Amino acid sequence: MYSVTNPASGQLIEEVANSTEEEVRAAIGQVYDAYPEWRQRSVGERAAIVARAADLFDQRAHELAQIMTLEMGKRVNEGLGEVGIVVDIFRYYAEHGPALLADEPLDIKGGQAVITKGPIGALLGIMPWNFPCYQVARFVAPNLVLGNTILLKHASICPRSARAIEEILHTAGVPEDVYVNTFASSRQIPGILADPRIAGVSLTGSEQAGISVAAEAGKNLKKTVLELGGSDPLVILDTDDLDETVNATATARMRNCGQSCNAPKRMIVLADLYDEYVDRLTKRITEYYVPGDPADPATKLPPLASTAAADEVAGQVAKAIEQGATLRAGGRRITPGAYLEATVLTDVTPEMDAYYEEIFGPVVIVFKASGEDDAIRLANDTPFGLGASVWGTDPDRNRRVADRIDAGMVYLNRAGGSQADLPFGGIKRSGLGRELGPAGIEEFMNKKSIRLS
Ligand SMILES: O=CCCCC(=O)O
């Protein structure tokens, strides 16, 4: 069952029935049958439709932000920011798509060849609740320009976002059978992946969801892109303004109530700064991140997306404390609603679950590093490899440390933050493939070699 429950109050707003087996089969048929006509349109025509979608997302930004606030508790200002990135993504692929898809001539031994860049077919997208519009955009915009068609299964708590996105795309001119939303259940995913009419799948979600989808896709030899979890390190080498560093790093962690795959979840601070950083961070977290109504623009700490999510994170915090971590701030569940106090933990060791697992909520863990090498060791001591950031005053040293961190993305003196033209993705258990930027249009592309002579 898909449903909308306001996480600020716990009130159930709407229930939406799952698609039946027949409806799912029909939806697959729609996107499969629509593919030949869509792919043969010119890239310019598809790009113009995607540009119109950008304008419509822009026009409906307030409505989309309000939907996200209701469905998953996003602060309304953050919702507007998210739609801004969506607009950028649609505009980026509308503008750059045609050049990114241009033929690539190749001199080969004894002759000439060309690489053409075409689509591969009908794709399944499985998208999560933490960025209900952005996650869909970064999969859909490049693939529509490329000429693939899309069956989209959104998170079960986001049916209104799912419907609004579908409506915007159709209004922009994407034919109804080229982009189809399905309210399929997770149990129906293996059947969709086994269907020969589906050519590939892109999932953004948990590590566990990634494992299941990768297994099914593998059995059926389907191309996958997986954007999974992260426990990104944020390394602080030195600073000439500790308050600014504390505020900026706290902001990065608390964004989206800590529910971002690429949020910095482990602050790794060199020993000479550690005590002062922890004291000031604890003060900032306690005084600034006060829980409130996500619809109120003044609110700093909204609820998590659901009571299940809040209970899970509160459970991880309680377990860390039970296993010997020090609670510096927060830690309590607040009801009614899906609130958890903003939390700071220290003294987390490899024997504790919190050391290696992802904590998807407003929880900061701070580690002390004895020096640069130790900071890099701690940063890399994780099963994940999504993002990382390095903070310091010496650009050469920042870069040297960045080069030694095992992650798909490293940011200097800033943490995370997607943008349309910068590839996004991880290594290790954070996933496979890239989205956004030039790389984001290549994942479901047939780079066809044509030997000319
Ligand atoms: O959960 C991952 C989404 C990343 C959003 C961002 O970088 O802004």
The ligand as a Gaussian input file, in Angstrom:
#p B3LYP/6-31G(d) Opt

LIG

0 1
 O       20.765000      10.919000      -0.805000
 C       21.508000      11.476000      -1.654000
 C       21.075000      12.667000      -2.337000
 C       22.089000      13.762000      -2.395000
 C       21.468000      15.090000      -2.419000
 C       22.446000      16.206000      -2.548000
 O       23.621000      16.021000      -2.754000
 O       22.020000      17.339000      -2.564000

